[in-house]
Amino acid sequence: MKTTKTLRNHCFSFYLFLLIHFCFFLSLICSTEIPPYKDPNVPIEDRVSDLLSRMTLPEKIGQMTQIDRSVASPDVLKDLFIGSVLNGGDSAPSPDTTPSMWADMIDSFQKSAMETRLQIPYIYGTDAVHGHNNAFGATVFPHNIGLGATRDEDLMIRIGRATALEVQATGIPYTFAPCIAVCRDPRWGRCYESYSEDTDIVRSMSKIILGLQGFPPLNHTKGYPFVAGGNRVVGCAKHYAGDGGTQGGINENNTVASYSDLYRIHIRPYEDTLAMGVSTVMVSYSSWNGVKMHANPFLLTNLLKQKLGFQGFLISDWEGLDRITSPPGSNYKDSVKAAINAGIDMVMVPYKYQRFITDLTDHVMSGQVPMSRIDDAVSRILRVKFIAGLFERPNADRSLLNMVGHKKHRELAREAVRKSLVLLKNGKDYEKPMLPLSKTADRILVAGSHANDIGNQCGGWTITWKGSAGNTTLGTTVLQGIENAVSNQTQVVFKEKPDSDFFNNNDFTYAIVVVGEPPYVESSGDNKELMLPADGVETITNVCRKVKCLVIIISGRPVVIEPYVDMMEALVAAWLPGSEAGKGIADVIFGDFDFQGKLPRTWFRSVDQLPMNYGDPHYDPLFPFGFGLDMNLASRRKRHHKLYLSSSI
């Protein structure tokens, strides 16, 4: 009995010992303070300073590195402390990827980031440049050139808000938009990404940032990033600076201009976006007077960061460091030094990330890139991440999943299409207009390569980088919009490429011809001729010589149409109207709504005139900047171009 009692006493003492020590360690854990950078109640700048002070050089350089999703393995993300991932070019998930699958992918990358020592969340970026255009089934809004025709700031804010919701619905907190280039030559392959040839219109349309990021408070400091909560995204003003002014309209070429002209035409929109709290700025591939923008400390640091007060982060374009030297990629290590010292903070280095990290580390260790430059870059990146709420909300908000392609957003896109359409001609006799079209006509012909093709009406940057013809995403084609608008008694005949014999035994009340440019992007879209494809010209000729016709041009810029205008009864510029083109176009051509769009850029007569912008001494356009008819009786009378210019610019 005594032995048993002694044993019990020892067991009790042992358990008491364990309990005391457990409570002691528990009290230590409970009393341990949360690091300031993890405390949302601590001021953001204090959080930035605290986190920066805890970081090693590899962790800092990792934050400056953005890699493509295709190489973002868990080991790479964790071992290299990668700060950002993107889907660029054609690396977006396949079209059969659902919003939930997008969110799963984003969260899987975040899981790896949160397993690092300091648990710094990464930031995922995508090119949502006219809606969440890489996601199948998302709302695809008109490209920027069409939005520039609307001159509607409120519309831009609402489009920004809708885009942010659809992007956030897939778990993505960052979009590389908007493009605020001022395109001065339509031969440039990115001209449709520009709102206008006019700087003031670009400045006005840049208010889409207020929809993407939210409205900053009245006391907001100009240049300081701002993102208003979980239903907004980090925006990116691009491409800084002068990308729309290159010689010959050649992509990534040299912009030759005085500093005053560069500032007046191309940099002023950036001032406005800084006042709106834009969080990031993307650097242009192009050069200014022979100096590559990616290696221009005067424009990147002295002007943008110091004089204009930008406190967000500067990001390179896709493999932008490779473009600093010729041939691309040569002397890469020197390019790394030049770009970082010039002021670039985050480097979009999709595949050569290991070499970039090694080269930048060597430069820092040798003193060729100061540690102060690294700390400045990382502070800016962390600042944006804190402001965006990534430390508090690192994962996707699954409650937003149903916002992708939401009915309200499609109605908004339909409104944008209506307001973007520019009526260039309405009747050979101005007192006898063709439009609005009758919904009760006996028999109508719809023709053309773009009449029944979602991909063609959306253009580049749609599902894939270059876009493509075909049923690439969900939406309404022009043909479908027409069929839904007319009466049940009206027979709609679709013939994509009718030849002259087609009309021998066919009578039509009128015809609608929908033709234009095929999808293209960037350098592949550079075009010295700007001619409609041959099948488009042939369709216009075959149809409009036989039947009274309305021609709708779907294009990313003005194209050569003067030789064919006299054949047409009516002519509409529809730009690249997006997924809701059919409904929006039908709303207007059948008279439920009037035309409101005004040309955002000059419609030239021939390419020999280019570059030609409003105010140039040799200005002799086919249709001037600001031109646009409506269907009211007063506007159907022939007027001098100057009347339109004075009333609409």
C-alpha positions in Angstrom: 0.0 0.0 0.0 2.8 2.4 0.9 4.5 1.7 -2.5 1.2 2.4 -4.3 0.7 5.7 -2.4 4.3 6.8 -3.1 3.8 6.0 -6.8 0.6 8.1 -6.8 2.4 11.0 -5.2 5.1 10.9 -7.9 2.6 10.7 -10.7 0.7 13.7 -9.2 3.9 15.7 -8.9 4.9 14.8 -12.5 1.6 15.9 -13.9 1.6 19.0 -11.8 5.1 19.7 -13.2 3.8 19.3 -16.8 0.8 21.5 -16.1 2.8 24.3 -14.6 5.3 24.3 -17.5 2.5 24.1 -20.1 0.8 27.1 -18.5 4.2 28.9 -18.4 4.8 28.3 -22.1 1.2 29.1 -22.9 1.6 32.4 -21.1 4.8 33.1 -23.0 3.0 32.4 -26.3 0.0 34.5 -25.3 2.2 37.4 -24.1 4.3 37.4 -27.3 3.5 40.5 -29.2 2.3 40.3 -32.8 5.0 41.8 -35.1 4.0 45.4 -36.0 3.9 44.5 -39.7 1.2 41.9 -39.1 -0.9 44.3 -37.0 -3.5 46.1 -39.2 -3.9 48.8 -36.6 -0.3 50.0 -37.0 0.2 52.8 -39.6 1.2 51.5 -43.0 4.5 53.2 -43.2 5.4 51.8 -39.8 4.4 48.3 -41.0 6.6 48.8 -44.1 9.6 49.9 -42.0 9.2 47.0 -39.5 8.9 44.3 -42.2 11.8 45.7 -44.2 14.0 45.7 -41.1 13.4 41.9 -40.7 14.2 41.0 -44.3 17.4 39.4 -45.7 18.8 40.4 -49.1 17.4 37.2 -50.8 13.9 38.0 -49.4 14.1 41.6 -50.7 15.2 40.6 -54.2 12.5 38.0 -54.2 9.9 40.6 -53.6 11.2 42.5 -56.7 10.7 39.5 -58.9 7.6 38.7 -60.9 7.4 35.3 -62.6 5.0 33.6 -65.0 2.4 31.2 -63.5 3.7 28.4 -65.7 7.0 28.2 -63.7 5.6 29.2 -60.3 6.1 25.8 -58.5 5.8 25.7 -54.7 9.6 25.3 -54.3 10.4 28.3 -56.5 7.9 30.5 -54.7 9.2 29.5 -51.3 12.9 29.1 -51.9 13.2 32.4 -53.8 10.7 34.4 -51.8 8.9 35.4 -55.1 6.9 38.6 -54.6 4.6 38.4 -57.6 3.2 36.0 -60.2 1.4 36.8 -63.5 -0.3 35.2 -66.4 1.1 36.9 -69.5 1.1 36.3 -73.2 -0.6 33.0 -73.8 0.0 31.6 -70.3 -3.4 32.2 -68.9 -5.4 29.2 -67.8 -7.2 27.3 -70.6 -10.7 28.6 -71.6 -12.4 25.7 -69.8 -11.1 27.0 -66.5 -14.0 28.1 -64.3 -13.8 31.1 -61.9 -13.5 28.7 -59.0 -10.6 27.0 -60.7 -8.9 30.4 -61.2 -9.4 31.1 -57.5 -8.0 27.6 -56.6 -4.8 28.4 -58.6 -4.4 31.8 -57.0 -4.8 30.4 -53.5 -2.4 27.6 -54.2 0.4 30.0 -55.0 -0.5 32.0 -51.9 -0.2 28.9 -49.8 3.4 28.6 -50.8 4.1 32.3 -50.1 2.6 32.0 -46.6 4.9 29.1 -45.8 8.0 31.4 -46.0 9.7 32.7 -42.9 8.0 36.1 -42.9 4.7 35.1 -44.5 4.7 37.9 -47.0 1.8 37.4 -49.4 2.6 37.4 -53.1 0.5 39.6 -55.6 -1.0 38.0 -58.7 -1.3 40.2 -61.8 -3.3 39.8 -65.1 -4.0 41.9 -68.2 -7.7 42.7 -67.6 -7.5 45.5 -70.2 -11.2 45.5 -71.4 -12.9 43.5 -68.7 -11.4 40.3 -67.3 -10.6 39.3 -70.8 -8.5 36.2 -70.1 -11.4 34.5 -68.3 -13.8 32.5 -70.4 -17.4 33.9 -69.9 -16.3 37.2 -68.3 -17.8 40.4 -69.6 -15.7 41.8 -72.5 -16.1 45.6 -72.7 -15.2 47.7 -75.8 -11.5 48.3 -76.2 -10.2 51.7 -75.2 -10.6 53.4 -78.6 -14.3 52.7 -78.5 -14.6 54.0 -74.9 -12.8 57.1 -76.0 -15.6 57.7 -78.5 -18.1 57.8 -75.6 -16.4 60.8 -73.8 -18.3 59.4 -70.7 -16.3 59.6 -67.5 -19.1 58.1 -65.4 -19.3 55.1 -67.7 -15.6 54.6 -67.3 -15.8 54.5 -63.5 -18.7 52.0 -63.7 -16.7 49.8 -66.1 -13.7 49.9 -63.8 -15.9 48.9 -60.9 -17.4 46.0 -62.8 -14.0 44.8 -64.1 -12.6 44.9 -60.5 -15.4 42.7 -59.3 -14.9 40.1 -62.0 -11.1 40.1 -61.5 -11.5 39.8 -57.7 -14.0 37.1 -58.2 -11.3 34.8 -59.6 -9.0 35.7 -56.7 -6.8 38.2 -58.6 -5.9 41.5 -56.8 -3.9 43.3 -59.6 -4.6 44.3 -63.2 -2.2 45.8 -65.7 -4.7 48.5 -66.7 -5.4 51.1 -67.8 -3.3 51.9 -70.8 -3.2 55.7 -71.0 -1.1 56.0 -74.1 -1.8 58.8 -76.5 -1.7 57.2 -79.9 -0.5 59.7 -82.5 -0.3 57.3 -85.4 -2.9 54.6 -86.2 -0.3 52.4 -87.9 0.8 51.5 -84.3 -0.4 48.0 -83.5 -1.5 49.0 -80.0 -3.6 52.0 -81.1 -6.8 50.4 -80.0 -5.4 50.3 -76.5 -5.4 54.2 -76.6 -8.5 56.2 -75.8 -7.6 59.0 -78.3 -5.1 61.0 -80.2 -6.1 63.8 -77.9 -4.4 64.1 -74.5 -7.4 65.7 -72.7 -9.7 62.8 -73.7 -7.1 60.3 -72.5 -6.9 62.2 -69.2 -10.6 62.1 -68.9 -11.0 58.4 -69.7 -8.3 57.5 -67.2 -10.9 57.9 -64.5 -11.5 54.2 -64.9 -8.9 54.0 -62.2 -11.5 55.3 -59.7 -13.6 52.3 -60.6 -10.8 49.8 -60.4 -9.2 51.1 -57.2 -12.0 53.2 -55.6 -12.2 56.9 -54.8 -9.5 58.2 -52.5 -10.4 60.6 -49.7 -10.3 64.3 -50.2 -7.2 64.7 -48.2 -5.4 62.0 -50.2 -1.7 62.7 -50.9 -1.0 62.9 -54.6 1.2 60.0 -55.7 0.4 57.8 -52.7 -1.3 54.5 -53.7 -4.9 53.9 -52.8 -7.1 50.8 -53.0 -10.5 50.8 -51.3 -11.0 47.3 -49.9 -11.7 43.8 -51.1 -14.0 44.6 -54.1 -11.3 46.7 -55.7 -8.0 45.9 -57.4 -4.6 47.3 -57.7 -4.4 49.3 -61.0 -1.5 50.0 -63.3 -1.1 53.1 -65.5 0.9 52.2 -68.7 3.1 52.4 -70.6 5.3 55.2 -69.2 6.0 57.3 -71.3 5.5 58.2 -75.0 4.7 54.7 -76.2 2.0 56.1 -78.5 4.3 58.6 -80.2 6.9 56.4 -81.7 8.3 57.2 -85.2 6.2 55.5 -88.0 3.8 54.1 -85.4 6.3 51.2 -84.9 5.8 49.3 -81.7 8.7 49.7 -79.2 10.3 52.3 -81.4 11.8 55.7 -80.6 9.7 58.7 -79.7 11.5 61.8 -80.9 10.2 64.9 -79.0 11.3 67.8 -76.9 10.8 67.4 -73.2 8.0 70.0 -73.3 6.1 68.1 -76.0 6.7 64.7 -74.3 5.3 66.1 -71.1 2.4 68.0 -72.7 1.2 65.1 -74.9 2.2 61.9 -73.1 3.0 62.5 -69.5 0.1 64.7 -68.4 -2.3 61.7 -68.1 0.1 60.2 -65.5 -0.2 63.3 -63.3 -3.9 62.7 -63.2 -3.6 59.0 -62.3 -1.2 59.9 -59.5 -3.8 62.2 -58.1 -6.3 59.4 -58.2 -3.9 57.1 -56.2 -2.8 54.7 -59.0 -0.8 52.1 -57.2 1.6 51.0 -60.0 3.1 52.3 -63.2 4.4 50.1 -66.0 7.4 51.2 -68.0 7.3 51.4 -71.8 9.4 49.3 -74.2 9.9 52.4 -76.3 12.7 55.0 -76.2 12.7 58.7 -75.8 15.2 60.4 -78.1 17.2 57.2 -78.3 17.2 56.3 -74.5 15.3 53.2 -73.6 12.6 54.0 -71.0 13.6 51.0 -69.0 17.0 52.6 -68.4 16.0 56.3 -68.1 16.7 57.5 -64.5 15.6 61.1 -65.4 12.0 60.1 -66.4 11.6 57.2 -64.0 13.2 58.6 -60.8 13.8 62.3 -61.1 10.5 63.1 -62.7 7.9 60.4 -61.8 9.1 59.6 -58.3 10.7 62.7 -57.1 9.1 65.6 -58.9 5.6 64.1 -59.3 5.7 62.3 -56.0 4.8 58.7 -57.1 5.1 56.4 -54.1 3.7 53.2 -55.6 6.0 50.8 -57.5 7.3 50.9 -61.0 7.0 47.6 -62.8 8.8 46.6 -66.0 7.0 45.3 -69.0 7.2 41.6 -70.1 11.0 40.8 -70.4 11.5 44.6 -70.6 15.1 44.3 -69.4 16.0 42.2 -72.4 14.9 45.1 -74.7 17.4 47.5 -73.2 20.2 46.2 -75.4 20.4 45.1 -79.0 20.2 42.3 -79.8 17.7 41.6 -77.1 19.1 39.9 -74.1 22.8 40.7 -74.8 24.7 42.2 -71.8 21.8 41.1 -69.6 23.7 41.7 -66.4 24.4 45.3 -67.4 20.7 45.7 -68.3 19.7 44.6 -64.8 22.0 47.2 -63.2 20.8 50.0 -65.5 17.1 49.2 -65.0 17.2 48.9 -61.2 19.4 52.0 -60.8 17.0 53.9 -63.2 14.2 53.3 -60.8 12.3 50.1 -61.7 11.1 48.3 -58.6 9.5 45.1 -59.7 10.8 43.2 -62.7 8.5 41.2 -64.9 11.0 38.4 -65.6 8.7 35.5 -66.5 11.3 32.8 -67.2 14.9 34.1 -66.5 14.1 34.8 -62.9 17.1 32.8 -61.5 19.5 34.7 -63.7 17.9 38.0 -62.7 18.1 37.2 -59.0 21.7 36.1 -59.3 22.8 39.1 -61.4 21.0 41.6 -59.1 22.5 40.0 -56.0 26.0 40.3 -57.5 25.4 44.0 -58.2 24.3 44.6 -54.7 27.2 42.7 -53.2 29.7 44.6 -55.4 28.1 48.0 -54.6 27.0 48.7 -58.2 23.4 48.7 -57.1 23.1 50.5 -53.7 21.3 48.8 -50.9 19.3 52.0 -50.5 17.9 51.4 -54.0 16.8 47.9 -53.1 15.2 49.1 -49.9 13.4 51.8 -51.8 12.0 49.3 -54.3 10.9 46.8 -51.7 9.3 49.5 -49.5 7.2 50.5 -52.5 6.1 47.0 -53.2 5.3 46.3 -49.6 3.4 49.6 -49.3 1.1 48.6 -52.2 0.6 45.1 -50.7 -0.4 46.6 -47.3 -2.7 49.2 -48.9 -4.4 46.5 -51.0 -5.1 44.5 -47.8 -3.2 41.4 -48.9 -1.8 40.8 -45.4 -5.4 40.7 -44.0 -7.1 39.1 -47.1 -4.4 37.0 -48.9 -6.9 34.5 -50.4 -9.7 34.6 -52.9 -13.2 35.8 -51.8 -15.4 32.9 -52.9 -18.6 35.0 -52.3 -17.8 36.9 -55.5 -17.5 33.9 -57.8 -20.9 34.7 -59.4 -19.8 38.1 -60.5 -17.9 36.8 -63.5 -20.0 37.6 -66.6 -22.8 39.0 -64.3 -26.0 40.1 -66.1 -25.6 43.7 -64.8 -22.1 43.9 -66.2 -23.2 42.6 -69.6 -25.9 45.3 -69.6 -23.2 47.9 -68.8 -21.1 46.6 -71.7 -24.2 46.9 -73.9 -24.5 50.5 -72.9 -20.9 51.1 -73.6 -21.3 49.7 -77.1 -24.3 52.0 -77.8 -22.4 55.0 -76.7 -19.2 54.1 -78.6 -20.8 53.8 -82.1 -19.9 56.7 -84.4 -22.3 57.4 -87.3 -20.1 58.6 -90.2 -22.7 58.6 -93.0 -26.5 58.3 -93.1 -27.9 58.4 -96.6 -26.6 59.5 -99.9 -29.1 62.3 -99.7 -28.9 63.9 -96.3 -32.7 64.5 -96.3 -33.4 60.8 -96.9 -31.4 58.9 -94.2 -31.2 55.1 -94.2 -31.1 54.9 -90.4 -32.8 54.0 -88.2 -33.5 50.7 -89.9 -37.0 49.2 -90.1 -37.6 46.2 -87.7 -40.5 45.0 -89.9 -38.7 44.9 -93.3 -39.7 41.8 -95.3 -36.2 40.5 -96.0 -32.8 41.7 -95.0 -29.3 40.5 -95.7 -26.5 40.3 -93.2 -23.0 39.8 -94.6 -19.4 40.0 -93.8 -16.6 38.3 -91.9 -17.4 40.1 -88.6 -21.1 39.7 -88.6 -21.3 36.4 -86.7 -17.9 36.1 -84.9 -17.4 36.8 -81.2 -13.6 36.7 -81.5 -13.4 39.2 -84.4 -15.7 41.7 -82.5 -13.6 41.4 -79.3 -10.1 41.7 -81.0 -6.8 41.1 -79.3 -6.3 40.5 -75.6 -9.3 38.3 -75.5 -9.0 34.8 -73.9 -5.6 34.6 -75.5 -2.9 37.2 -76.0 -3.5 37.7 -79.7 -7.2 36.9 -79.7 -8.6 34.9 -82.5 -11.7 34.5 -84.7 -14.4 32.2 -83.7 -16.6 31.5 -80.7 -13.8 32.3 -78.2 -16.1 33.3 -75.3 -19.7 34.0 -74.4 -21.5 36.9 -75.9 -23.9 38.1 -78.6 -22.7 38.5 -82.2 -24.0 41.3 -84.5 -26.1 38.8 -86.4 -27.7 37.5 -83.2 -28.4 41.0 -82.1 -30.1 41.8 -85.4 -32.2 38.6 -85.4 -33.3 39.3 -81.8 -34.3 42.9 -82.7 -36.4 42.5 -85.8 -40.0 41.2 -85.9 -40.9 37.6 -86.3 -42.1 38.2 -89.8 -38.8 39.6 -91.0 -36.6 37.1 -92.7 -32.9 37.5 -91.9 -30.6 35.9 -94.4 -26.9 35.5 -93.4 -24.3 35.0 -96.1 -20.7 35.7 -95.0 -19.2 36.2 -98.5 -22.0 36.7 -101.1 -20.7 36.9 -104.7 -22.4 38.8 -107.5 -24.4 35.8 -108.6 -26.0 35.5 -105.1 -28.3 38.4 -105.9 -29.7 37.0 -109.2 -32.7 35.4 -107.5 -32.6 37.3 -104.1 -34.4 40.5 -103.3 -33.7 42.3 -100.0 -35.2 45.5 -98.4 -31.7 46.4 -97.3 -28.3 44.8 -96.3 -26.1 45.1 -93.3 -22.4 44.5 -94.0 -20.1 43.9 -91.0 -16.4 43.7 -91.9 -13.1 44.8 -90.3 -9.7 43.9 -89.1 -8.7 40.5 -87.8 -7.5 40.3 -84.1 -4.0 41.4 -83.5 -1.7 42.7 -80.7 1.4 44.8 -80.3 4.1 44.5 -83.0 2.1 42.0 -85.1 -0.5 44.7 -85.4 1.8 47.3 -86.8 0.4 48.1 -90.3 1.8 50.5 -92.9 -1.1 50.1 -95.3 -4.2 50.0 -93.0 -6.3 48.4 -95.7 -9.4 46.3 -95.0 -8.8 42.7 -95.7 -9.5 41.7 -99.3 -12.6 39.7 -98.4 -14.1 42.8 -96.6 -13.6 45.0 -99.6 -15.1 42.3 -101.8 -18.1 42.0 -99.6 -18.7 45.7 -99.5 -18.4 45.9 -103.3 -20.6 42.9 -104.1 -23.4 43.9 -101.7 -23.5 47.6 -101.8 -23.7 47.7 -105.6 -26.8 45.5 -105.5 -28.6 46.5 -102.3 -29.0 49.6 -100.2 -26.5 48.9 -97.5 -25.3 49.9 -94.0 -21.6 49.1 -93.5 -20.4 48.6 -90.0 -16.6 48.7 -89.6 -15.2 46.7 -86.7 -11.6 47.8 -86.3 -9.0 48.9 -83.7 -8.4 52.2 -85.6 -9.4 54.1 -88.7 -8.7 52.2 -91.9 -8.7 53.1 -95.6 -12.4 53.4 -96.7 -12.6 56.5 -98.9 -12.7 54.4 -102.2 -15.8 52.6 -101.0 -17.8 55.3 -99.1 -19.9 56.4 -102.2 -21.2 52.8 -102.5 -22.6 52.8 -99.0 -25.9 54.3 -98.0 -24.8 54.4 -94.3 -21.5 53.9 -92.4 -20.8 53.2 -88.8 -17.5 52.9 -86.9 -18.0 50.2 -84.2 -14.4 49.8 -83.1 -13.8 46.6 -81.2 -17.1 46.4 -79.2 -16.6 43.3 -77.2 -18.9 40.5 -76.1 -22.1 42.5 -76.1 -21.6 44.0 -79.5 -24.7 42.4 -81.0 -27.2 43.9 -78.5 -25.6 47.3 -78.3 -25.3 47.7 -82.1 -28.9 46.6 -82.7 -30.1 49.0 -80.0 -28.9 51.9 -82.1 -29.2 51.0 -85.7 -32.9 50.1 -85.2 -33.5 53.4 -83.4 -34.2 52.4 -79.8 -31.2 54.7 -78.9 -29.5 57.4 -80.9 -25.9 57.6 -81.9 -23.7 59.4 -79.4 -20.1 58.5 -80.3 -17.7 61.1 -81.6 -14.4 60.1 -83.4 -11.7 59.8 -80.8 -9.1 60.1 -83.5 -8.9 61.5 -87.0 -10.1 59.3 -89.9 -7.5 59.8 -92.6 -8.1 59.6 -96.4 -4.9 57.7 -97.2 -1.9 56.4 -95.2 0.3 58.9 -97.1 -1.1 61.6 -94.7 0.1 59.8 -91.6 0.9 60.8 -89.0 -1.9 63.3 -89.0 -3.7 64.6 -85.9 -6.1 67.4 -85.2 -4.3 70.8 -85.3 -1.6 69.7 -87.7 -0.9 72.2 -90.6 -1.5 69.5 -93.2 -4.9 68.4 -91.7 -7.2 67.2 -94.4 -9.1 64.2 -93.1 -11.9 62.1 -94.5 -13.7 62.6 -91.2 -12.2 64.9 -88.6 -11.5 64.3 -85.0 -14.7 64.8 -83.0 -17.0 64.0 -86.0 -20.2 62.0 -85.4 -23.7 62.3 -86.7 -26.9 61.4 -84.9 -30.3 60.5 -86.4 -32.1 63.8 -85.5 -33.4 65.8 -88.4 -31.0 68.7 -87.7 -28.0 66.4 -87.8 -29.0 64.8 -91.1 -28.4 68.0 -93.0 -25.0 68.3 -94.5 -22.7 70.4 -92.3 -19.1 71.6 -92.6 -16.6 69.6 -90.6 -15.7 72.6 -88.5 -19.2 72.7 -87.0 -18.6 69.2 -85.6 -15.2 70.1 -84.3 -16.3 73.2 -82.5 -19.2 71.4 -80.8 -17.7 68.1 -79.9 -14.0 68.3 -79.0 
